[in-house]
């Protein structure tokens, strides 16, 4: 009898454990999945680690295309059958309301999505791209009188007016006493909606499309790729330097403000057999093959670099066998960016800079970059505002604003000569900053002077970004 009771007790205990297990699992699942749980937190919005958000802006169709497609979709609607709606008036009411509703949806939904998409994407842009949008919008406002937010508001208000118009015509249609009158109101409503759409939407939508074209062509800067931005007064030779040391091919002409935008060149650095080892190779990939290397690691970025690099520069795109890994010639490789920027002038601290100058400042302020400050001490920088003393004062301004950026100074166009006393002034500036007086590179691309030294120092500085 005692044995039977022990068996019963064991069964009861086992059943209790099973029920506790089931109850515990259910309660934990309920706690996890319940939307009202106090422990449930909404997912954080995904933070974009790169620029390129401007290319994700909604693609806008022309107003004429939107209207044509909406009318075609509406025309394909079949009227209800007499079997379902024996009364002709009710059939016309039903068919007319469907046509007006379909037409207005085909017109207004794309407009609503465009406005929401623009405002949502603009809020999530990288700070550098926010500056690009502001500068582009400022240019459009100055040249065409187009203000982005006003255009978006105009499109949205036009959409609302179209919706109200469709409601009014549907109400009129349903109040008709004959099928003929209802059909006439339907056709009148479709014509009125199409005319109002062209009047209210065509102009702002066209302006928004033009602005979008310029924004979507903005270069996408990869934040995980180290970058060097070339900074200096107009016409000091920045574009030529980018072309000489990277895959970038910016326009090179002998007039101020040569660079009309931010031009990106690329180089790929190959490191030796251990993390943070010697730079053993540098290659300039073809622009269409620019890509981030998958071999870079956080550990690699934090390792101290050797002071000087042995650089071998090739003009070919590296093969996949050179990207590190088992049996590879190099342990690590990294795609890096060389950024040509518009020239900037010496201005009062409170004076507003033009759009191109603001773009240069934004690249240093919002992107992980090192700075190559380029000077032309020959006295022929192309503008009276770019004299030697002004270039040195501008350098002091920028250095004071960005004191923690890796930095090198380059005196370009030395084959054209140097103004008397200019080097001495530069040395005094460097010494006042606690540097050696000779910590700058004398460069002549025409005579191939200082090019290899510049490449080595640039590649070394990229490892410090």
C-alpha positions in Angstrom: 0.0 0.0 0.0 2.9 2.3 0.9 4.4 1.6 -2.5 1.2 2.6 -4.3 1.0 5.9 -2.3 4.7 6.7 -3.3 3.8 6.1 -6.9 0.8 8.4 -6.6 2.9 11.1 -4.9 5.5 10.8 -7.6 2.8 11.2 -10.4 1.3 14.2 -8.6 4.7 15.8 -8.1 5.6 15.2 -11.8 2.3 16.6 -12.9 2.8 19.7 -10.7 6.3 20.2 -12.2 4.9 19.9 -15.7 2.1 22.5 -15.0 4.6 24.9 -13.4 6.9 24.6 -16.4 4.0 25.2 -18.8 2.7 28.1 -16.7 6.2 29.6 -16.4 6.8 29.4 -20.2 3.4 30.9 -21.0 3.9 33.7 -18.6 7.4 34.5 -19.9 6.2 34.5 -23.4 3.2 36.7 -22.5 5.6 39.1 -20.7 7.9 39.2 -23.7 5.2 39.6 -26.4 2.6 41.7 -24.6 2.6 45.2 -26.2 1.3 46.7 -22.9 4.1 45.3 -20.7 5.9 48.0 -18.7 9.2 46.4 -19.6 8.6 46.6 -23.3 10.6 49.4 -25.0 10.0 50.5 -28.5 12.8 49.6 -30.9 15.3 52.4 -31.5 15.5 53.9 -35.0 18.3 52.6 -37.0 21.2 55.0 -37.1 22.9 55.4 -40.5 26.6 55.0 -40.2 27.3 56.4 -43.6 26.2 59.3 -45.7 24.2 58.5 -48.9 20.8 59.4 -47.4 20.2 61.9 -50.2 20.1 59.0 -52.6 17.3 57.4 -50.7 15.0 60.4 -51.2 11.7 59.3 -52.9 11.9 59.3 -56.6 9.3 61.8 -58.0 7.3 61.2 -61.2 6.4 64.1 -63.4 3.0 65.6 -62.7 1.9 64.8 -66.3 2.9 61.1 -65.8 1.0 60.9 -62.5 -2.1 62.4 -64.1 -2.0 60.2 -67.1 -1.6 57.0 -65.1 -4.4 58.1 -62.7 -6.7 58.7 -65.6 -5.8 55.4 -67.3 -6.5 53.5 -64.1 -9.8 55.2 -63.7 -10.9 54.6 -67.2 -10.4 50.8 -66.8 -13.0 50.6 -64.0 -16.0 48.6 -65.2 -19.5 49.8 -64.1 -21.5 47.5 -61.8 -23.7 44.9 -63.4 -27.5 45.4 -63.6 -27.9 42.1 -61.8 -26.2 43.5 -58.7 -27.7 47.0 -59.0 -31.0 46.8 -61.0 -31.6 50.5 -60.4 -29.8 52.6 -63.0 -29.5 55.6 -60.7 -27.8 53.5 -58.0 -25.5 51.9 -60.6 -24.4 55.4 -61.7 -24.0 56.5 -58.1 -21.8 53.5 -57.4 -19.7 53.8 -60.6 -19.2 57.5 -60.3 -18.1 57.4 -56.7 -15.6 54.6 -57.5 -14.2 56.5 -60.4 -13.7 59.7 -58.5 -12.3 57.9 -55.5 -9.9 55.9 -57.7 -8.7 59.1 -59.5 -8.1 61.0 -56.4 -6.2 58.1 -54.7 -4.0 57.6 -57.8 -3.1 61.3 -57.6 -2.9 62.0 -53.9 -1.3 58.8 -52.4 2.0 59.4 -54.4 2.0 63.0 -53.3 1.4 62.1 -49.7 4.2 59.5 -49.8 6.6 61.9 -51.5 6.1 64.6 -48.8 6.3 62.2 -45.9 9.3 60.5 -47.4 11.1 63.7 -47.9 10.5 65.0 -44.4 11.3 61.7 -42.8 14.5 61.2 -44.7 15.6 64.8 -44.3 15.3 64.4 -40.5 17.5 61.3 -40.5 20.3 62.6 -42.7 23.9 62.6 -41.6 24.9 66.1 -40.3 27.2 66.6 -43.4 24.3 65.9 -45.7 22.1 68.2 -43.7 24.6 70.9 -44.6 24.5 69.8 -48.3 20.7 70.1 -48.3 20.8 73.5 -46.7 23.4 74.8 -49.1 21.5 73.3 -52.1 18.3 74.8 -50.9 19.9 78.1 -50.4 21.3 78.1 -54.0 17.8 77.1 -55.4 16.3 79.9 -53.4 18.7 82.5 -54.6 18.6 81.4 -58.3 15.0 80.3 -58.7 13.2 81.5 -55.6 12.6 77.8 -54.5 12.4 77.1 -50.8 12.2 73.3 -50.1 9.9 73.4 -47.1 7.6 75.8 -48.8 7.5 73.6 -51.9 6.7 70.5 -49.7 4.0 72.5 -48.0 2.6 73.7 -51.3 2.4 70.1 -52.6 0.8 68.9 -49.4 -1.8 71.7 -49.3 -2.6 71.1 -53.0 -3.2 67.4 -52.1 -5.6 68.3 -49.4 -7.5 70.6 -51.7 -7.9 67.8 -54.2 -9.2 65.5 -51.5 -11.8 68.0 -50.5 -12.8 68.6 -54.1 -13.4 64.9 -54.6 -15.6 64.7 -51.5 -17.7 67.6 -52.7 -18.2 66.0 -56.2 -19.0 62.6 -54.7 -21.6 64.3 -52.4 -23.1 66.1 -55.5 -23.2 62.9 -57.5 -25.1 61.0 -54.7 -27.6 63.9 -54.6 -28.5 63.6 -58.2 -32.1 62.4 -59.0 -31.3 60.9 -62.4 -28.6 58.6 -63.9 -27.8 61.2 -66.6 -27.3 64.0 -64.1 -25.1 61.7 -62.0 -23.0 60.8 -65.0 -22.6 64.4 -65.9 -21.4 65.3 -62.4 -18.9 62.4 -62.5 -17.4 63.6 -65.7 -17.4 67.2 -64.5 -15.6 66.2 -61.3 -12.9 64.2 -63.1 -12.2 67.3 -65.4 -12.2 69.6 -62.4 -9.8 67.4 -60.4 -7.4 67.1 -63.4 -7.4 70.9 -64.0 -6.9 71.7 -60.3 -4.1 69.1 -60.1 -2.2 70.7 -63.0 -2.8 74.2 -61.5 -1.7 73.4 -57.9 0.8 70.6 -58.2 2.7 70.9 -61.5 4.8 73.9 -60.5 5.9 72.8 -57.0 6.4 69.2 -58.0 8.7 70.3 -60.9 10.7 72.5 -58.6 11.1 69.7 -56.1 12.2 67.3 -58.9 14.9 69.8 -60.0 16.2 70.1 -56.5 16.1 66.3 -56.1 18.3 65.9 -59.2 21.1 67.9 -57.6 20.7 66.2 -54.2 20.8 62.7 -55.5 24.0 63.2 -57.3 25.9 64.2 -54.1 28.9 61.9 -53.6 28.3 59.3 -50.8 31.1 59.6 -48.2 31.8 56.3 -46.4 32.4 57.1 -42.7 34.3 53.8 -42.0 36.9 54.8 -44.7 39.6 57.2 -43.4 39.7 60.4 -45.4 42.0 63.4 -46.1 40.4 66.6 -47.1 42.4 69.2 -49.0 41.8 72.7 -47.7 43.2 76.0 -48.9 42.5 79.2 -50.8 41.2 79.1 -54.4 43.5 78.1 -57.1 46.4 76.8 -54.9 46.6 73.4 -56.7 44.3 71.2 -54.6 42.6 69.5 -57.6 46.0 68.7 -59.2 47.2 67.1 -56.0 44.1 64.9 -55.7 44.5 63.7 -59.2 48.2 62.9 -58.6 47.7 60.8 -55.4 44.3 59.1 -55.9 41.8 57.9 -58.3 39.9 61.2 -58.3 39.9 63.2 -61.6 38.5 66.7 -60.7 38.4 69.5 -63.2 41.8 71.4 -63.3 41.7 74.9 -64.7 43.6 78.1 -64.0 40.9 80.2 -62.4 39.6 80.7 -58.8 37.0 78.3 -57.4 38.1 75.6 -59.7 36.4 72.9 -57.7 32.6 73.4 -57.8 31.8 70.6 -55.4 33.3 67.9 -53.2 35.3 65.5 -55.4 36.3 62.2 -54.0 39.4 60.2 -54.9 40.4 56.9 -53.5 43.5 54.9 -52.5 43.8 51.5 -51.1 46.5 50.9 -48.4 47.9 47.4 -47.8 49.6 46.7 -44.5 52.2 44.1 -43.7 52.1 40.8 -41.8 50.8 42.2 -38.5 48.1 44.6 -37.4 49.5 48.2 -37.5 52.6 47.0 -39.4 54.4 48.7 -42.1 52.6 50.1 -45.2 53.9 47.8 -47.9 51.7 48.8 -50.8 49.3 51.5 -52.0 47.1 51.2 -55.0 44.7 53.7 -56.7 41.6 51.7 -57.7 39.5 52.6 -60.7 36.7 54.9 -59.6 34.0 52.4 -60.6 35.7 49.8 -58.4 36.0 51.8 -55.3 34.8 49.7 -52.4 35.5 49.4 -48.7 37.8 46.5 -47.8 36.2 43.9 -45.6 39.4 43.3 -43.7 39.5 46.4 -41.6 38.8 46.0 -37.8 38.3 48.3 -34.9 41.4 46.9 -33.3 43.3 47.9 -36.5 42.1 51.5 -36.4 43.2 51.9 -32.8 46.8 50.6 -33.2 49.6 53.1 -33.3 51.3 53.6 -36.7 55.0 53.6 -37.4 56.3 57.2 -38.0 57.3 56.7 -41.6 56.0 54.4 -44.3 57.7 52.6 -47.1 55.2 53.2 -49.9 55.0 51.4 -53.2 52.3 53.0 -55.4 50.7 51.1 -58.2 48.0 52.3 -60.6 46.2 49.0 -60.9 43.2 47.7 -59.1 44.3 45.2 -56.4 43.2 41.6 -57.0 41.2 39.7 -54.4 44.2 37.6 -53.5 45.9 40.7 -52.0 43.1 41.5 -49.6 44.4 39.5 -46.7 43.7 36.1 -45.3 45.4 32.7 -45.7 48.2 32.7 -48.2 47.8 36.5 -48.9 50.6 38.9 -49.6 49.2 41.4 -47.2 47.5 41.0 -43.9 45.1 44.0 -44.0 43.9 46.5 -46.6 41.8 49.6 -46.3 40.1 51.8 -48.8 40.7 55.5 -48.0 39.3 58.7 -49.4 41.0 61.8 -50.7 38.6 64.7 -50.8 39.1 67.7 -52.9 37.1 70.7 -51.6 36.2 74.2 -52.8 38.6 77.0 -52.1 37.9 79.2 -49.1 38.9 82.8 -48.4 40.0 84.7 -45.4 36.9 86.2 -43.8 35.8 87.8 -40.5 34.7 85.2 -38.0 31.2 86.5 -38.0 30.9 86.9 -41.8 28.8 84.2 -43.6 30.7 82.0 -46.0 29.3 81.2 -49.5 27.9 77.8 -50.2 31.2 76.3 -51.6 33.2 77.5 -48.6 30.5 76.2 -46.2 30.8 72.8 -47.8 34.6 72.7 -47.1 34.0 73.7 -43.5 31.3 71.0 -43.1 33.6 68.3 -44.4 36.0 69.0 -41.5 33.3 69.6 -38.9 31.1 66.5 -39.6 33.3 63.9 -41.3 36.2 61.9 -39.8 38.9 63.5 -41.8 42.5 64.5 -41.6 43.5 67.9 -43.1 46.0 68.7 -45.8 46.4 72.5 -45.9 47.7 73.6 -49.3 49.4 76.9 -49.8 50.7 78.7 -52.9 53.5 81.0 -51.8 54.4 82.0 -55.3 52.2 85.1 -55.1 50.0 84.0 -58.0 47.1 82.3 -56.2 44.6 84.0 -58.6 42.9 86.4 -56.3 44.0 89.4 -54.2 42.3 87.8 -51.2 44.6 84.9 -51.5 47.9 86.6 -50.8 50.6 84.8 -48.8 49.7 86.6 -45.5 46.0 85.9 -46.1 46.6 82.2 -46.7 48.6 82.0 -43.5 45.9 83.9 -41.5 43.3 81.6 -43.0 45.4 78.6 -42.0 45.6 79.9 -38.4 41.8 80.4 -38.3 41.1 76.8 -39.5 43.7 75.2 -37.3 42.3 77.0 -34.3 38.8 75.7 -35.2 40.0 72.1 -35.7 43.0 71.7 -33.4 42.6 67.9 -33.0 42.5 66.9 -36.6 45.6 65.1 -38.0 47.3 67.8 -40.2 50.0 68.3 -42.7 51.0 71.5 -44.6 51.9 71.5 -48.2 53.5 74.3 -50.2 52.5 73.7 -53.8 53.7 75.1 -57.1 57.3 75.6 -55.8 58.5 75.5 -59.4 56.9 79.0 -59.8 59.1 80.4 -57.0 58.4 81.7 -53.5 57.7 85.2 -52.4 60.6 86.6 -50.3 60.0 86.0 -46.7 57.0 83.7 -47.2 58.8 80.6 -45.9 60.0 82.5 -42.8 56.4 83.5 -42.1 55.2 79.9 -42.4 57.9 78.7 -40.1 57.0 81.3 -37.5 53.4 80.1 -37.6 54.4 76.4 -37.2 56.8 77.2 -34.3 54.0 79.2 -32.6 52.0 76.0 -32.6 54.8 74.0 -31.0 55.9 72.4 -34.2 59.3 72.3 -35.9 59.8 75.1 -38.3 60.4 72.7 -41.2 57.3 70.5 -40.8 55.9 71.1 -44.2 56.3 69.6 -47.7 57.6 71.5 -50.7 55.7 70.2 -53.7 55.9 70.6 -57.5 53.8 68.3 -59.5 55.3 69.8 -62.7 58.8 68.9 -61.7 57.9 65.8 -59.6 59.3 67.4 -56.4 58.0 66.1 -53.1 55.4 63.8 -54.6 56.6 60.6 -53.0 57.1 62.3 -49.7 53.6 63.6 -49.8 52.1 60.2 -50.7 54.0 58.6 -47.8 52.9 61.3 -45.3 49.3 61.2 -46.5 49.1 57.4 -46.2 50.6 57.6 -42.8 48.1 60.3 -41.7 45.2 58.2 -43.0 46.1 55.6 -40.3 45.6 58.2 -37.6 42.1 59.2 -38.6 
